[in-house]
Amino acid sequence: MRRILTALAASVLLVGNALAQTRDLAESGVLLDRIAAIVNDGVVLMSELDQQVAIISERLRAQNLELPPLNVLRRQVLERLVLQEIQMQRAERLGIRVSDEQLNQALEDVARRNGLTLSQLPSALAAQGIDYAAYREAMREEITLTLLRQRDVLQRISVSPREIDQFLERQAKTPSESSEYNISHILIAVPQGATPEQLEEAEKRAEEVYRRAKEGEDFARLAVAYSNSQTALEGGSLGWRKGPELPTFLADIVVRLKPGEVSEPLRTPTGFHIVKLNEVRGTEEQVIVEQVHARHILLRPNELHDDATVRQRLMEIRERILKGEDFAGLAATMSEDPGSAADGGDLGWANPGTFTPEFEEVLQQLEVNEISEPFRTEFGWHIVQLLGRRQVDNTDERRRLRALAQLRESKADEETELWLRRLRDEAYVEYKL
């Protein structure tokens, strides 16, 4: 039977196995449990602690890692269980619930990533000695904790535009790890203890080689004729190098060059270096998106006006506009969208994915200046007018969004640790070991 390899599943398998063992012991009536720690108005049971210690010990042995002393391991595991209990209590107070539908979607995703269907998952788990019901509850807890952290930590991490600018500036000065650079290099060497005359002569030669390369003379031929580098007989070629593999002093030069350009001579202790960037591969591609400009009128059903009534009202408004009344004026007085009504229903230029799927589907079918029939979304009933379409280079925006995600991720670990420490400090915990 195929093993469950997904990272999330792997962590839940351990918990699920422990829960299954706990239930079996509880049903058999053999285990006499006791409390390992009191956590606010909840507890951590000794059986939970023992099972987690056994599971983690087995995992460490499988990784050929030396086990810490048992009392140290038990203390670390107990503290983790205490933190989990504190988080679950907070999630319950905040009303964070994972519905069966959400849980089934997560389980279906785990099954799909391992080449299974959801209906095959129980038997796959059973083959590993894992109770499916216990596995489901462990997965539910894992998702609950994830939702809690998103609410309390991730959504509160702020990244300023200046931080994004500084991040992109640093990136621009460093060759990309995902890109490869094909470069050639000429070295006009300077002997150790060179006299001023020798330095001047080497500098003049470097300037002359640079001028000739700049004017289009074959760089490889110049390298063979003048370079003192070990790569001279290969035409100065250093081949393809990833960003981090470039010599440090060359990295600062390469990042400022475009393919085909030659750098001015750079002085280092070994001499004067001239670099040509031949090609770059793996670079970020230009992203062109189609933006739409639209305006709409939104009406919402309520206790007095059902869907049919609201739809009919929008039909009448549409007819008035088609007969010459001002769309913007009607939107300003009648639309129930607080974000756009004051602007005459204008939604501005929007990228793909900005609106709900139903809204975007209607927009895709409209010609410029055409007004749609009334249609329903989760927000209510709309009529929308397409004002224009345009192609826009979205590369910079995507780069900034990626920088934002990376900055948020870099802050997440530290912020999560601070959050957990605060929760722990505010909780009442009494150990019973």
N, C-alpha and C positions, 0 to 999 in steps of 0.2 A: 504493500500500500504506500502510495506517495506520501512523503513526509511534508509537514507544514514548515516552509522555510521563511515565510514573511517575518520581518523583524518584529512587527507589532504582535503577530501571532505567537512568535517565539516567547515573548515576555508573558503573554497571557496564558500560554500553555503551562508555564511553571505555576502560575497562580491557580489556573484551573485544576491542575493535578492536585495541588494542595487542598483546594476546596472539595474535590471529589473524595480525597482521603478523609477529610474531616466529616463529610456526610456519612461515609461508610461506617466510620467509627461511631458516630452519633447514633446511627440506626442500629448498630450491633449492641449498643449499651455497654461496651467494654471500657471506653475511655472516660475516666473521671477527670474532667477539665478543671482548671483554676485560672485565676486572673494573673496576667503578667504585668499589666499596667492599666490604671484608670486614666481615661482621657476625657476631660470635661464630663459629659454625662454618658459616655460610652466606655468600652473596655477593649483591650487587646488580650486575647486568650493565650494561655500557655501552649495549647495545641497549635495555634497559628504560628507562634514563635518557633516551636520545635520543627514544624514542617518546613518553614522557610529556611531555617538553619540547615536542614538536611538537603534541601534543593540547591541552595547556594554552595554548600560544601561539595556536592556532586558536580556542579558546574565548574567550580574552581579546579577540581581534580581532573576533569575532562580537558581543561585548558593547560594542564601541567603547571599550575600555579601553586605555590606553597600556601597552605592554610595558616591563617593567623591562630593564635591561641584561642581555644573554644570560648573562654569568657569574653574575649575581645570581639569575636565574631557575633556572639549572641547579643552583645550590647549594641553593635552596629545594626544588626538586623532589627532589633526591638525598636531602635530609634526610627528606622525607616517605616516600620509598621505604625508607630505613633504618628508620624507625619502624615501617612496615608489616611489614618482615622480622622485626624484634624481636618484634612481637606474634604473628606467625604461628609463630615458634619457641616462644614461651611457650605458645600454644594447643596445639601438638603435645606439649610436655612434660606438659601438664595432661590430655592425652587428650581434648581437645575435638574432636569429629568431627561433621561434618554429613552425615547419611545421605542416600542417594539419594531416599528417601521425603520427608525434610524439604526437600530441594532442589526436588523436583518440586512440592511444595505451594507453595513460594515462587514458582516460575516460573508455576504455574497462577494464583496471585493476581495477578502482574504481567500475565499475559495477560487475565484477566477484567477488570481495571481499565481495560484498553485495548480492550475489546470483542472480544477474541479468545479462542479456545480454546487449550489447551496444544499441540494438534497443529498449529495455525496459526502458532505463535510462530516456529519455525525459518524458515519462508518469509518472515515479516515481517522478521526480522533479516537474512536473506540479501538482501532488497531494499535494505537499508541497507549492504550490504557487510560484514556482521558474521558471523563463523563461530559457529554455534550451540554447538559443543563448547567453544570458548574462552569464550563467553558463560556457559555453565553453570559452568565452573571459576572464572570471575571472581565470579559470584554466590555460589558456595560459599565463596570467600575472604571476601567481604563479610559473609555470615552468620556465619562463624567469628569474625571480628573483633567482630561485634556480641555474640555469645554470650560472648566473652572479657571484653568491657567490662562486660557485665551481671554476670558472676561477680566480677570484680576491683574494679569501681567501684560500679555501681548498687546491688548488693545490700548493700554496706557503708556506704552513705549512711544515717546515722541522723537521724531527726527526732524531737525530744522532744515530749511532750504540751504542755509549756510553749510551745515554738515554735509549735505549731499554735494554741494559745489566743491568743498574741500576734498571729499572722497574722490570725485571725478578728476580733480586736478592732480591728486596723487597717482591715480590710475594712468592719466595721460603721460606722466613722466616715467612710467615703468612699463617695459615690454610685457605684453599680455601673456599669461600662462597658457592660454588656449591657442595662441598663435605661434607659428613657426616662421623664422626669418632666414632667408638665403642671403648670405653676405660674403663679400670679398674684402681683402684687407692688404694694404701695402705698408710696410714698416721701413722707414729710413732710420737706421740705427745710429745711436750716439754712443761712443765708447765711454766706459767709466773714467771719470777724471778728465773729461774732454776739455780742451782749451776753448776760450771764447771764439777763436777762429774756426775750430771744428764745429762748434755749435752753429755758428753763422752759416757755414758751408752746408751743413745738413738741413738747416731750415730753408735755405735757398733751393736746395734740390727738392725738398718736400713741396714747396710752393710751386715749383716748375711742374712736378708730376701731377699735382692737384689741378693746375691750370689745364694741362693737356687732357686729363681725364674729364674735366668739366666741359671741355670743348668737344668731347665725343670720341677721343682716341680710345682704342680698345683697352679696357682696364686690365684684362688678363695679361696682355702683352706688356703693359707697363710694369705689372707685378713681376713678371719673369725678368725683365731688364733691370729693375731698380730695387725691388723689395729685398730686405735682409731677413724677412720672416721665414720660418720653416715651411710655410705654404707657398713660397714664391714660385716653385716649379709646377705647382698646381694652378697657376694663374692667380694666386692669392685667395683661392676659394676656401672658406671655412664650412661650406655646406649648409645644410638646414639645421638650425638650432632653435629650440624652444626658448621663450623669453627668459626663464630662470637659468638656462644653460649658457647664456651669453656672458662673455667676460665682463666684469663690472664696468670697466672704463668704456667698453663698447656699447653697453646697454643705454647709457645716457645719450650716445650719439644716434644709435639706430632708431630710437623712438621719435626723433625729430626729422627723420628722413622719409621721403616717399619712394616707392619702388623706382629704381633707375637713377636716383640722386646719389651724389658723391659728397662726402663730408669735407669740410676744411681740415687741414692738418691739426692734429691734437698732440700736444707735447706731454709725454710721460717720462719717467726715469729711463726707459729703454730707448726712447727716441721719438720720432714723429710718426703718427699713425694717420692713414687715409682709408676711409671705409666707404664701400659702395653697397647699398641695399639693392639686391637684385630682384627679389620677390618676397611677398608675404602671403601666407596661406592660413586659413582658419580664422580670418578676421570677421568681425561682425558685419553682416549683410545689411544693406539699406532696407528699411521697412516702410513700404508705402501702403497707406490705408485709405479707404474711402469714407470720408466724413459726410454726414447728412445734416442739413439745417431744416428744422421743422418747428411748427407751433401747433398747440392743441387746446382743446377745451375738455375739461374733465367734470363729470357729474357722478355723484355717488348715490347708490340706493340707500334708503333708510326706512324707518317705521312707516312713514307716510307715502313714500314713493318706491314701488318695487322696480325690478329690472325692466319690465315691459314699459312702465311709465317713464323711467329715465331714458330708455332708448328712444321712445317716441319724442320726448322733449329735444333730444339731440338731433333727431331727424328734422324737426321744425327749425332748430337753429341753423342747421346745414342749409335748409332751403332758403332761409333769410339771407345767408351769406351769398349763396349762388345768385340771388336776385339783386345783390349789390350792397348789402350792409357790410360794415367793416368787421372783419374777423377779429382784429386786435381789440376793438371796442367791445364786442360781445364777450370775448374771453375775459377782459378786465372786469366786467360786471357780473358774469355768470359762472366762470370756471371755478371749480372747487379745489384747484391745485394751488396751494399757497406759494409754491416756489416759482410759478411762472405767470400767475394771473396778473400781477402788477405790471408785467412786461408784455401784456397782450397775448399771453400764452406762448411766448417765444422760448424755445428750449436751447437756442444757440447751436453752434456746430458741435456735433457729438461723434465720438469714435464708435466703431463696432463694439457691441457688448454693453453699451451704456444703458439701453432700455431693456425692458422685459422682452422675452422671445416673441410674444404675441404682437407687441408694439412694433418691433423691428420687422417682423414678417409683413405687417401692413405697409410700413414705409417702403419695403423693397418692391412692392407691387404698384406704387404710385408713380405717376409722372410728375415732373416739376410743376408746382402750383395746383396740382389736383388735390381735392379734399376727399378724405375717405368716408365711407359709410360708418355709422356708429359700430364700435366693437368693444369687447369686454377684456379687461385685464384684472389682475388681483387688486388694483387700486380703484376700479370702478369702470364707467363707460366713457369712451373717448370718441371725438372726431379729431383727425390730425390732417394738417396741410403740409406737404413737402415743399419747402422753399428753395432747396438747391442741393447739389451734390458736388464734391470736389475731392481730388486726390491730394493727399498730404504726406510728406515725409515724416514718419513717426519714430525715426531712429533715436533721436535725442530723448524723446519722452520715454521710450522703452528703456533706454540706458539709465535714465533717472529713476524709473520704477525699479529696475534691477538693483541700482545702488541703494535705494530706500530699503528694499527687502534684505540686502546684505547687511546694512547698518542695523536694522531692527534685529536681525538674527544675531549679530555680534553682541548686542545689548541684552538679548533674551536670557542667556545663561546667568549672567550676573544679577539681573533683575529678578529672575526666578529664585535664586538663592536668597536674596534679600527678603523677598516676599515670604518664603518658607520660614526664614528666621523670625520674621515678625509674627507669623501665625503661631509658631512654636512658643515664642516668648509670651504671647497673650493667652495661651491655653493653660488649663490646669492639668498637670500630669503627675501622677503618683505611681512610682514603680513598686511592684510587689514581689520582685525576685528575691 
